[in-house]
C-alpha cells in the first residue's frame, strides 16, 4: 500500500491499555476484535435500505474468515467471547450479520488526546 491508500482508507485508534485487556493474549479473539474496529463504519451508512450505525458493519462468517484467515468455528467462538464481555453485540438476518462494537466512540475518540502521548 502507498500513502494515498492509507489516506483514503483512514485509520483507527488502538490504545496502549489494550495490553491489559482480558482477551489480549487470546490471539484469535484479539485479532477478531481489531478486525471489527477496522471494519466498523466510522459514520452511519445505508445498506440495502437499512441504516447501519457508526460502530457497526454488515458481514458474514465466510467473509470474516476470508479476510482474517480464521476458521468459521474460531470466529463463532471469539464472537461469543467478545459478546460475553460486552465488547460487541451481533444480530444475524437475511441481509447478513450486523456486528456492533459497543462503546465504539470511546475506542475511537481520537479528538481528545491524552497527556501521555
N, CA, C and O atoms as CSV, one atom per row, in Angstrom:
chain,resi,resn,atom,element,x,y,z
A,1,UNK,N,N,0.846,-1.187,0.000
A,1,UNK,CA,C,0.000,0.000,0.000
A,1,UNK,C,C,0.887,1.245,0.000
A,1,UNK,O,O,1.959,1.263,0.605
A,2,UNK,N,N,0.422,2.272,-0.684
A,2,UNK,CA,C,1.158,3.529,-0.683
A,2,UNK,C,C,0.438,4.554,0.204
A,2,UNK,O,O,-0.625,4.263,0.752
A,3,UNK,N,N,1.010,5.734,0.342
A,3,UNK,CA,C,0.440,6.762,1.219
A,3,UNK,C,C,-0.979,7.148,0.831
A,3,UNK,O,O,-1.805,7.415,1.704
A,4,UNK,N,N,-1.276,7.183,-0.467
A,4,UNK,CA,C,-2.618,7.532,-0.918
A,4,UNK,C,C,-3.638,6.505,-0.423
A,4,UNK,O,O,-4.747,6.870,-0.032
A,5,UNK,N,N,-3.264,5.217,-0.439
A,5,UNK,CA,C,-4.154,4.170,0.059
A,5,UNK,C,C,-4.444,4.385,1.542
A,5,UNK,O,O,-5.592,4.281,1.974
A,6,UNK,N,N,-3.404,4.684,2.320
A,6,UNK,CA,C,-3.584,4.903,3.748
A,6,UNK,C,C,-4.493,6.099,4.003
A,6,UNK,O,O,-5.378,6.033,4.856
A,7,UNK,N,N,-4.285,7.177,3.282
A,7,UNK,CA,C,-5.084,8.374,3.491
A,7,UNK,C,C,-6.531,8.156,3.068
A,7,UNK,O,O,-7.448,8.648,3.726
A,8,UNK,N,N,-6.742,7.434,1.993
A,8,UNK,CA,C,-8.094,7.173,1.514
A,8,UNK,C,C,-8.873,6.292,2.487
A,8,UNK,O,O,-10.054,6.525,2.745
A,9,UNK,N,N,-8.196,5.278,3.022
A,9,UNK,CA,C,-8.877,4.304,3.864
A,9,UNK,C,C,-9.016,4.738,5.313
A,9,UNK,O,O,-9.772,4.120,6.062
A,10,UNK,N,N,-8.308,5.783,5.732
A,10,UNK,CA,C,-8.438,6.283,7.093
A,10,UNK,C,C,-7.652,5.465,8.096
A,10,UNK,O,O,-6.764,4.696,7.730
A,11,UNK,N,N,-7.988,5.638,9.362
A,11,UNK,CA,C,-7.257,4.978,10.436
A,11,UNK,C,C,-8.188,4.710,11.608
A,11,UNK,O,O,-9.299,5.235,11.667
A,12,UNK,N,N,-7.723,3.889,12.536
A,12,UNK,CA,C,-8.415,3.685,13.798
A,12,UNK,C,C,-7.414,3.950,14.915
A,12,UNK,O,O,-6.202,3.915,14.701
A,13,UNK,N,N,-7.929,4.211,16.089
A,13,UNK,CA,C,-7.077,4.341,17.275
A,13,UNK,C,C,-6.985,2.985,17.949
A,13,UNK,O,O,-7.973,2.258,18.049
A,14,UNK,N,N,-5.801,2.658,18.405
A,14,UNK,CA,C,-5.601,1.464,19.220
A,14,UNK,C,C,-4.848,1.919,20.466
A,14,UNK,O,O,-3.680,2.300,20.390
A,15,UNK,N,N,-5.509,1.877,21.587
A,15,UNK,CA,C,-4.946,2.396,22.822
A,15,UNK,C,C,-3.969,1.403,23.441
A,15,UNK,O,O,-4.190,0.193,23.394
A,16,UNK,N,N,-2.893,1.918,24.017
A,16,UNK,CA,C,-1.872,1.065,24.634
A,16,UNK,C,C,-2.425,0.232,25.783
A,16,UNK,O,O,-1.917,-0.855,26.058
A,17,UNK,N,N,-3.447,0.721,26.447
A,17,UNK,CA,C,-4.038,-0.037,27.555
A,17,UNK,C,C,-4.658,-1.347,27.083
A,17,UNK,O,O,-5.034,-2.186,27.902
A,18,UNK,N,N,-4.764,-1.524,25.789
A,18,UNK,CA,C,-5.293,-2.780,25.253
A,18,UNK,C,C,-4.437,-3.962,25.713
A,18,UNK,O,O,-4.928,-5.089,25.784
A,19,UNK,N,N,-3.165,-3.714,26.024
A,19,UNK,CA,C,-2.301,-4.790,26.518
A,19,UNK,C,C,-2.819,-5.377,27.828
A,19,UNK,O,O,-2.493,-6.515,28.165
A,20,UNK,N,N,-3.611,-4.626,28.560
A,20,UNK,CA,C,-4.164,-5.082,29.843
A,20,UNK,C,C,-5.544,-5.716,29.688
A,20,UNK,O,O,-6.123,-6.180,30.670
A,21,UNK,N,N,-6.064,-5.742,28.499
A,21,UNK,CA,C,-7.393,-6.268,28.205
A,21,UNK,C,C,-7.402,-7.785,28.372
A,21,UNK,O,O,-6.431,-8.452,28.015
A,22,UNK,N,N,-8.474,-8.327,28.903
A,22,UNK,CA,C,-8.530,-9.759,29.214
A,22,UNK,C,C,-8.379,-10.672,27.999
A,22,UNK,O,O,-7.958,-11.818,28.157
A,23,UNK,N,N,-8.703,-10.211,26.805
A,23,UNK,CA,C,-8.592,-11.052,25.608
A,23,UNK,C,C,-7.296,-10.797,24.842
A,23,UNK,O,O,-7.088,-11.406,23.792
A,24,UNK,N,N,-6.437,-9.936,25.321
A,24,UNK,CA,C,-5.236,-9.569,24.573
A,24,UNK,C,C,-4.358,-10.780,24.237
A,24,UNK,O,O,-3.796,-10.841,23.143
A,25,UNK,N,N,-4.232,-11.732,25.143
A,25,UNK,CA,C,-3.382,-12.907,24.888
A,25,UNK,C,C,-4.114,-14.023,24.139
A,25,UNK,O,O,-3.497,-15.022,23.768
A,26,UNK,N,N,-5.395,-13.868,23.918
A,26,UNK,CA,C,-6.169,-14.801,23.101
A,26,UNK,C,C,-6.053,-14.308,21.655
A,26,UNK,O,O,-6.801,-13.428,21.230
A,27,UNK,N,N,-5.128,-14.873,20.922
A,27,UNK,CA,C,-4.767,-14.358,19.599
A,27,UNK,C,C,-5.969,-14.244,18.672
A,27,UNK,O,O,-6.146,-13.211,18.027
A,28,UNK,N,N,-6.792,-15.272,18.590
A,28,UNK,CA,C,-7.941,-15.241,17.675
A,28,UNK,C,C,-8.929,-14.147,18.063
A,28,UNK,O,O,-9.421,-13.418,17.202
A,29,UNK,N,N,-9.220,-14.030,19.355
A,29,UNK,CA,C,-10.211,-13.065,19.817
A,29,UNK,C,C,-9.686,-11.636,19.664
A,29,UNK,O,O,-10.426,-10.747,19.243
A,30,UNK,N,N,-8.427,-11.412,19.999
A,30,UNK,CA,C,-7.837,-10.076,19.836
A,30,UNK,C,C,-7.809,-9.692,18.350
A,30,UNK,O,O,-8.138,-8.563,17.985
A,31,UNK,N,N,-7.415,-10.636,17.511
A,31,UNK,CA,C,-7.370,-10.387,16.067
A,31,UNK,C,C,-8.762,-10.048,15.542
A,31,UNK,O,O,-8.918,-9.116,14.753
A,32,UNK,N,N,-9.758,-10.791,15.971
A,32,UNK,CA,C,-11.124,-10.546,15.518
A,32,UNK,C,C,-11.625,-9.186,16.000
A,32,UNK,O,O,-12.318,-8.489,15.260
A,33,UNK,N,N,-11.285,-8.802,17.222
A,33,UNK,CA,C,-11.734,-7.507,17.726
A,33,UNK,C,C,-11.094,-6.356,16.933
A,33,UNK,O,O,-11.772,-5.384,16.601
A,34,UNK,N,N,-9.821,-6.461,16.635
A,34,UNK,CA,C,-9.171,-5.425,15.821
A,34,UNK,C,C,-9.821,-5.399,14.430
A,34,UNK,O,O,-10.039,-4.325,13.869
A,35,UNK,N,N,-10.125,-6.557,13.886
A,35,UNK,CA,C,-10.834,-6.634,12.607
A,35,UNK,C,C,-12.173,-5.890,12.697
A,35,UNK,O,O,-12.544,-5.161,11.777
A,36,UNK,N,N,-12.887,-6.076,13.796
A,36,UNK,CA,C,-14.170,-5.394,13.980
A,36,UNK,C,C,-13.981,-3.881,14.026
A,36,UNK,O,O,-14.755,-3.143,13.416
A,37,UNK,N,N,-12.964,-3.413,14.740
A,37,UNK,CA,C,-12.689,-1.975,14.798
A,37,UNK,C,C,-12.369,-1.418,13.411
A,37,UNK,O,O,-12.838,-0.342,13.040
A,38,UNK,N,N,-11.568,-2.161,12.656
A,38,UNK,CA,C,-11.188,-1.719,11.316
A,38,UNK,C,C,-12.384,-1.732,10.362
A,38,UNK,O,O,-12.479,-0.884,9.475
A,39,UNK,N,N,-13.281,-2.675,10.537
A,39,UNK,CA,C,-14.409,-2.857,9.617
A,39,UNK,C,C,-15.610,-1.981,9.946
A,39,UNK,O,O,-16.427,-1.702,9.069
A,40,UNK,N,N,-15.726,-1.551,11.177
A,40,UNK,CA,C,-16.905,-0.794,11.603
A,40,UNK,C,C,-17.013,0.535,10.855
A,40,UNK,O,O,-16.010,1.191,10.571
A,41,UNK,N,N,-18.237,0.910,10.547
A,41,UNK,CA,C,-18.486,2.203,9.903
A,41,UNK,C,C,-18.040,3.329,10.827
A,41,UNK,O,O,-18.317,3.299,12.026
A,42,UNK,N,N,-17.351,4.320,10.270
A,42,UNK,CA,C,-16.980,5.471,11.088
A,42,UNK,C,C,-18.081,6.531,11.089
A,42,UNK,O,O,-18.012,7.514,11.828
A,43,UNK,N,N,-19.099,6.316,10.248
A,43,UNK,CA,C,-20.302,7.147,10.265
A,43,UNK,C,C,-21.459,6.281,9.773
A,43,UNK,O,O,-21.237,5.245,9.146
A,44,UNK,N,N,-22.678,6.697,10.050
A,44,UNK,CA,C,-23.850,5.935,9.625
A,44,UNK,C,C,-23.833,5.762,8.103
A,44,UNK,O,O,-23.472,6.682,7.370
A,45,UNK,N,N,-24.234,4.558,7.635
A,45,UNK,CA,C,-24.314,4.264,6.201
A,45,UNK,C,C,-25.578,3.468,5.932
A,45,UNK,O,O,-26.060,2.734,6.796
A,46,UNK,N,N,-26.109,3.619,4.729
A,46,UNK,CA,C,-27.251,2.803,4.322
A,46,UNK,C,C,-26.749,1.542,3.640
A,46,UNK,O,O,-25.798,1.570,2.860
A,47,UNK,N,N,-27.410,0.439,3.952
A,47,UNK,CA,C,-27.104,-0.841,3.327
A,47,UNK,C,C,-28.418,-1.541,3.033
A,47,UNK,O,O,-29.139,-1.930,3.952
A,48,UNK,N,N,-28.732,-1.703,1.749
A,48,UNK,CA,C,-29.969,-2.361,1.316
A,48,UNK,C,C,-31.192,-1.791,2.022
A,48,UNK,O,O,-32.055,-2.536,2.488
A,49,UNK,N,N,-31.260,-0.460,2.096
A,49,UNK,CA,C,-32.420,0.211,2.674
A,49,UNK,C,C,-32.420,0.336,4.188
A,49,UNK,O,O,-33.365,0.881,4.757
A,50,UNK,N,N,-31.392,-0.152,4.848
A,50,UNK,CA,C,-31.308,-0.091,6.309
A,50,UNK,C,C,-30.102,0.755,6.699
A,50,UNK,O,O,-29.035,0.637,6.098
A,51,UNK,N,N,-30.274,1.602,7.699
A,51,UNK,CA,C,-29.152,2.401,8.187
A,51,UNK,C,C,-28.314,1.537,9.126
A,51,UNK,O,O,-28.810,0.999,10.116
A,52,UNK,N,N,-27.050,1.419,8.793
A,52,UNK,CA,C,-26.098,0.693,9.640
A,52,UNK,C,C,-25.318,1.775,10.387
A,52,UNK,O,O,-24.600,2.571,9.782
A,53,UNK,N,N,-25.470,1.787,11.683
A,53,UNK,CA,C,-24.950,2.867,12.522
A,53,UNK,C,C,-23.428,2.875,12.607
A,53,UNK,O,O,-22.758,1.879,12.332
A,54,UNK,N,N,-22.915,4.021,12.995
A,54,UNK,CA,C,-21.494,4.186,13.293
A,54,UNK,C,C,-21.110,3.121,14.333
A,54,UNK,O,O,-21.833,2.899,15.305
A,55,UNK,N,N,-19.980,2.479,14.116
A,55,UNK,CA,C,-19.544,1.431,15.039
A,55,UNK,C,C,-20.087,0.056,14.706
A,55,UNK,O,O,-19.833,-0.903,15.434
A,56,UNK,N,N,-20.835,-0.052,13.610
A,56,UNK,CA,C,-21.434,-1.325,13.188
A,56,UNK,C,C,-21.031,-1.626,11.754
A,56,UNK,O,O,-20.595,-0.741,11.018
A,57,UNK,N,N,-21.183,-2.881,11.368
A,57,UNK,CA,C,-20.948,-3.249,9.978
A,57,UNK,C,C,-21.683,-4.537,9.662
A,57,UNK,O,O,-21.978,-5.337,10.551
A,58,UNK,N,N,-21.977,-4.728,8.377
A,58,UNK,CA,C,-22.657,-5.931,7.891
A,58,UNK,C,C,-21.606,-6.848,7.292
A,58,UNK,O,O,-20.744,-6.413,6.529
A,59,UNK,N,N,-21.689,-8.120,7.649
A,59,UNK,CA,C,-20.701,-9.074,7.169
A,59,UNK,C,C,-21.298,-10.474,7.182
A,59,UNK,O,O,-22.505,-10.640,7.362
A,60,UNK,N,N,-20.466,-11.462,6.993
A,60,UNK,CA,C,-20.850,-12.870,7.122
A,60,UNK,C,C,-19.656,-13.611,7.695
A,60,UNK,O,O,-18.526,-13.126,7.630
A,61,UNK,N,N,-19.901,-14.770,8.247
A,61,UNK,CA,C,-18.802,-15.568,8.784
A,61,UNK,C,C,-17.803,-15.926,7.692
A,61,UNK,O,O,-16.595,-15.916,7.928
A,62,UNK,N,N,-18.302,-16.244,6.489
A,62,UNK,CA,C,-17.396,-16.613,5.407
A,62,UNK,C,C,-16.539,-15.421,4.979
A,62,UNK,O,O,-15.367,-15.596,4.645
A,63,UNK,N,N,-17.103,-14.222,4.986
A,63,UNK,CA,C,-16.321,-13.037,4.629
A,63,UNK,C,C,-15.251,-12.763,5.692
A,63,UNK,O,O,-14.101,-12.477,5.359
A,64,UNK,N,N,-15.632,-12.851,6.965
A,64,UNK,CA,C,-14.649,-12.641,8.036
A,64,UNK,C,C,-13.539,-13.671,7.918
A,64,UNK,O,O,-12.362,-13.342,8.066
A,65,UNK,N,N,-13.909,-14.914,7.651
A,65,UNK,CA,C,-12.921,-15.977,7.512
A,65,UNK,C,C,-11.945,-15.672,6.379
A,65,UNK,O,O,-10.733,-15.820,6.537
A,66,UNK,N,N,-12.478,-15.247,5.242
A,66,UNK,CA,C,-11.624,-14.937,4.093
A,66,UNK,C,C,-10.691,-13.767,4.385
A,66,UNK,O,O,-9.549,-13.755,3.924
A,67,UNK,N,N,-11.164,-12.791,5.142
A,67,UNK,CA,C,-10.368,-11.579,5.391
A,67,UNK,C,C,-9.426,-11.697,6.588
A,67,UNK,O,O,-8.470,-10.930,6.696
A,68,UNK,N,N,-9.684,-12.650,7.490
A,68,UNK,CA,C,-8.835,-12.778,8.684
A,68,UNK,C,C,-7.984,-14.038,8.707
A,68,UNK,O,O,-6.985,-14.100,9.423
A,69,UNK,N,N,-8.374,-15.042,7.929
A,69,UNK,CA,C,-7.683,-16.326,7.978
A,69,UNK,C,C,-8.150,-17.209,9.123
A,69,UNK,O,O,-7.608,-18.296,9.324
A,70,UNK,N,N,-9.154,-16.758,9.882
A,70,UNK,CA,C,-9.709,-17.568,10.973
A,70,UNK,C,C,-10.758,-18.522,10.421
A,70,UNK,O,O,-11.429,-18.212,9.436
A,71,UNK,N,N,-10.899,-19.670,11.049
A,71,UNK,CA,C,-11.944,-20.603,10.641
A,71,UNK,C,C,-13.297,-20.083,11.140
A,71,UNK,O,O,-13.358,-19.276,12.068
A,72,UNK,N,N,-14.363,-20.548,10.522
A,72,UNK,CA,C,-15.705,-20.140,10.950
A,72,UNK,C,C,-15.917,-20.511,12.416
A,72,UNK,O,O,-16.512,-19.734,13.162
A,73,UNK,N,N,-15.442,-21.680,12.842
A,73,UNK,CA,C,-15.591,-22.080,14.248
A,73,UNK,C,C,-14.818,-21.133,15.165
A,73,UNK,O,O,-15.329,-20.750,16.218
A,74,UNK,N,N,-13.596,-20.748,14.787
A,74,UNK,CA,C,-12.838,-19.777,15.595
A,74,UNK,C,C,-13.556,-18.438,15.680
A,74,UNK,O,O,-13.549,-17.788,16.725
A,75,UNK,N,N,-14.171,-18.031,14.584
A,75,UNK,CA,C,-14.926,-16.772,14.556
A,75,UNK,C,C,-16.106,-16.856,15.509
A,75,UNK,O,O,-16.319,-15.948,16.314
A,76,UNK,N,N,-16.879,-17.939,15.428
A,76,UNK,CA,C,-18.032,-18.109,16.322
A,76,UNK,C,C,-17.596,-18.080,17.790
A,76,UNK,O,O,-18.221,-17.415,18.615
A,77,UNK,N,N,-16.533,-18.798,18.104
A,77,UNK,CA,C,-16.028,-18.850,19.485
A,77,UNK,C,C,-15.596,-17.464,19.951
A,77,UNK,O,O,-15.952,-17.040,21.051
A,78,UNK,N,N,-14.830,-16.757,19.120
A,78,UNK,CA,C,-14.341,-15.438,19.506
A,78,UNK,C,C,-15.473,-14.419,19.603
A,78,UNK,O,O,-15.460,-13.570,20.494
A,79,UNK,N,N,-16.449,-14.491,18.704
A,79,UNK,CA,C,-17.604,-13.588,18.802
A,79,UNK,C,C,-18.349,-13.806,20.117
A,79,UNK,O,O,-18.773,-12.845,20.758
A,80,UNK,N,N,-18.508,-15.066,20.518
A,80,UNK,CA,C,-19.180,-15.365,21.787
A,80,UNK,C,C,-18.397,-14.789,22.960
A,80,UNK,O,O,-18.992,-14.253,23.894
A,81,UNK,N,N,-17.074,-14.893,22.925
A,81,UNK,CA,C,-16.243,-14.326,23.996
A,81,UNK,C,C,-16.404,-12.807,24.052
A,81,UNK,O,O,-16.598,-12.236,25.126
A,82,UNK,N,N,-16.322,-12.161,22.896
A,82,UNK,CA,C,-16.447,-10.704,22.848
A,82,UNK,C,C,-17.838,-10.248,23.280
A,82,UNK,O,O,-17.986,-9.198,23.905
A,83,UNK,N,N,-18.851,-11.038,22.949
A,83,UNK,CA,C,-20.208,-10.708,23.372
A,83,UNK,C,C,-20.361,-10.907,24.886
A,83,UNK,O,O,-21.047,-10.129,25.549
A,84,UNK,N,N,-19.726,-11.943,25.425
A,84,UNK,CA,C,-19.865,-12.235,26.861
A,84,UNK,C,C,-19.285,-11.126,27.734
A,84,UNK,O,O,-19.722,-10.929,28.868
A,85,UNK,N,N,-18.300,-10.402,27.203
A,85,UNK,CA,C,-17.699,-9.301,27.966
A,85,UNK,C,C,-18.147,-7.933,27.444
A,85,UNK,O,O,-17.572,-6.901,27.790
A,86,UNK,N,N,-19.167,-7.948,26.618
A,86,UNK,CA,C,-19.836,-6.750,26.116
A,86,UNK,C,C,-18.950,-5.844,25.265
A,86,UNK,O,O,-19.165,-4.633,25.217
A,87,UNK,N,N,-17.956,-6.423,24.593
A,87,UNK,CA,C,-17.189,-5.646,23.611
A,87,UNK,C,C,-18.009,-5.450,22.343
A,87,UNK,O,O,-17.921,-4.408,21.693
A,88,UNK,N,N,-18.805,-6.455,21.995
A,88,UNK,CA,C,-19.633,-6.401,20.790
A,88,UNK,C,C,-21.006,-6.993,21.071
A,88,UNK,O,O,-21.219,-7.672,22.075
A,89,UNK,N,N,-21.913,-6.723,20.177
A,89,UNK,CA,C,-23.158,-7.484,20.048
A,89,UNK,C,C,-23.277,-7.807,18.562
A,89,UNK,O,O,-22.609,-7.191,17.732
A,90,UNK,N,N,-24.111,-8.751,18.238
A,90,UNK,CA,C,-24.314,-9.060,16.824
A,90,UNK,C,C,-25.705,-9.631,16.628
A,90,UNK,O,O,-26.284,-10.257,17.515
A,91,UNK,N,N,-26.222,-9.389,15.418
A,91,UNK,CA,C,-27.534,-9.871,15.022
A,91,UNK,C,C,-27.409,-10.466,13.630
A,91,UNK,O,O,-26.775,-9.878,12.754
A,92,UNK,N,N,-27.998,-11.607,13.429
A,92,UNK,CA,C,-27.991,-12.235,12.115
A,92,UNK,C,C,-29.373,-12.094,11.494
A,92,UNK,O,O,-30.386,-12.324,12.153
A,93,UNK,N,N,-29.406,-11.713,10.217
A,93,UNK,CA,C,-30.667,-11.588,9.488
A,93,UNK,C,C,-30.453,-12.097,8.076
A,93,UNK,O,O,-29.379,-12.601,7.748
A,94,UNK,N,N,-31.454,-11.968,7.255
A,94,UNK,CA,C,-31.340,-12.406,5.868
A,94,UNK,C,C,-30.377,-11.524,5.085
A,94,UNK,O,O,-29.881,-11.942,4.039
A,95,UNK,N,N,-30.098,-10.310,5.564
A,95,UNK,CA,C,-29.178,-9.392,4.887
A,95,UNK,C,C,-27.733,-9.614,5.310
A,95,UNK,O,O,-26.827,-9.009,4.737
A,96,UNK,N,N,-27.501,-10.470,6.303
A,96,UNK,CA,C,-26.155,-10.731,6.793
A,96,UNK,C,C,-26.100,-10.580,8.300
A,96,UNK,O,O,-27.128,-10.412,8.955
A,97,UNK,N,N,-24.914,-10.638,8.835
A,97,UNK,CA,C,-24.701,-10.456,10.271
A,97,UNK,C,C,-24.252,-9.025,10.504
A,97,UNK,O,O,-23.290,-8.559,9.894
A,98,UNK,N,N,-24.956,-8.327,11.395
A,98,UNK,CA,C,-24.568,-6.977,11.780
A,98,UNK,C,C,-23.811,-7.095,13.095
A,98,UNK,O,O,-24.352,-7.559,14.099
A,99,UNK,N,N,-22.555,-6.670,13.074
A,99,UNK,CA,C,-21.733,-6.660,14.281
A,99,UNK,C,C,-21.662,-5.225,14.772
A,99,UNK,O,O,-21.377,-4.308,14.002
A,100,UNK,N,N,-21.923,-5.038,16.050
A,100,UNK,CA,C,-21.928,-3.718,16.672
A,100,UNK,C,C,-20.819,-3.684,17.711
A,100,UNK,O,O,-20.834,-4.465,18.663
A,101,UNK,N,N,-19.863,-2.789,17.534
A,101,UNK,CA,C,-18.800,-2.608,18.517
A,101,UNK,C,C,-19.368,-1.702,19.604
A,101,UNK,O,O,-19.624,-0.520,19.371
A,102,UNK,N,N,-19.561,-2.270,20.794
A,102,UNK,CA,C,-20.069,-1.480,21.914
A,102,UNK,C,C,-19.017,-0.442,22.288
A,102,UNK,O,O,-17.821,-0.727,22.228
A,103,UNK,N,N,-19.438,0.727,22.665
A,103,UNK,CA,C,-18.523,1.802,23.067
A,103,UNK,C,C,-17.555,2.193,21.954
A,103,UNK,O,O,-16.430,2.608,22.233
A,104,UNK,N,N,-17.974,2.067,20.706
A,104,UNK,CA,C,-17.112,2.399,19.577
A,104,UNK,C,C,-16.554,3.819,19.704
A,104,UNK,O,O,-15.373,4.050,19.447
A,105,UNK,N,N,-17.399,4.757,20.097
A,105,UNK,CA,C,-16.944,6.139,20.217
A,105,UNK,C,C,-15.888,6.291,21.299
A,105,UNK,O,O,-14.999,7.135,21.186
A,106,UNK,N,N,-15.977,5.486,22.340
A,106,UNK,CA,C,-14.960,5.524,23.389
A,106,UNK,C,C,-13.617,5.042,22.837
A,106,UNK,O,O,-12.579,5.642,23.113
A,107,UNK,N,N,-13.641,3.970,22.064
A,107,UNK,CA,C,-12.411,3.440,21.474
A,107,UNK,C,C,-11.846,4.378,20.411
A,107,UNK,O,O,-10.630,4.498,20.262
A,108,UNK,N,N,-12.728,5.035,19.680
A,108,UNK,CA,C,-12.308,5.816,18.525
A,108,UNK,C,C,-12.457,7.323,18.733
A,108,UNK,O,O,-12.692,8.060,17.776
A,109,UNK,N,N,-12.325,7.769,19.945
A,109,UNK,CA,C,-12.391,9.196,20.253
A,109,UNK,C,C,-10.994,9.783,20.150
A,109,UNK,O,O,-10.341,10.028,21.164
A,110,UNK,N,N,-10.536,10.007,18.930
A,110,UNK,CA,C,-9.178,10.476,18.713
A,110,UNK,C,C,-9.069,11.994,18.734
A,110,UNK,O,O,-7.975,12.530,18.560
A,111,UNK,N,N,-10.182,12.700,18.946
A,111,UNK,CA,C,-10.121,14.158,19.055
A,111,UNK,C,C,-9.585,14.591,20.417
A,111,UNK,O,O,-8.998,15.666,20.537
A,112,UNK,N,N,-9.780,13.772,21.428
A,112,UNK,CA,C,-9.294,14.082,22.769
A,112,UNK,C,C,-8.000,13.317,22.994
A,112,UNK,O,O,-8.026,12.096,23.145
A,113,UNK,N,N,-6.910,13.987,23.019
A,113,UNK,CA,C,-5.596,13.359,23.185
A,113,UNK,C,C,-5.247,13.295,24.668
A,113,UNK,O,O,-5.568,14.208,25.428
A,114,UNK,N,N,-4.607,12.241,25.064
A,114,UNK,CA,C,-4.157,12.123,26.447
A,114,UNK,C,C,-2.848,12.884,26.606
A,114,UNK,O,O,-2.172,13.178,25.620
A,115,UNK,N,N,-2.494,13.198,27.830
A,115,UNK,CA,C,-1.237,13.876,28.116
A,115,UNK,C,C,-0.065,12.926,28.019
A,115,UNK,O,O,1.084,13.367,28.025
A,116,UNK,N,N,-0.327,11.626,27.930
A,116,UNK,CA,C,0.742,10.621,27.916
A,116,UNK,C,C,1.113,10.166,26.511
A,116,UNK,O,O,1.539,9.024,26.336
A,117,UNK,N,N,0.965,11.016,25.515
A,117,UNK,CA,C,1.233,10.617,24.128
A,117,UNK,C,C,2.593,10.137,23.988
A,117,UNK,O,O,3.004,9.756,22.892
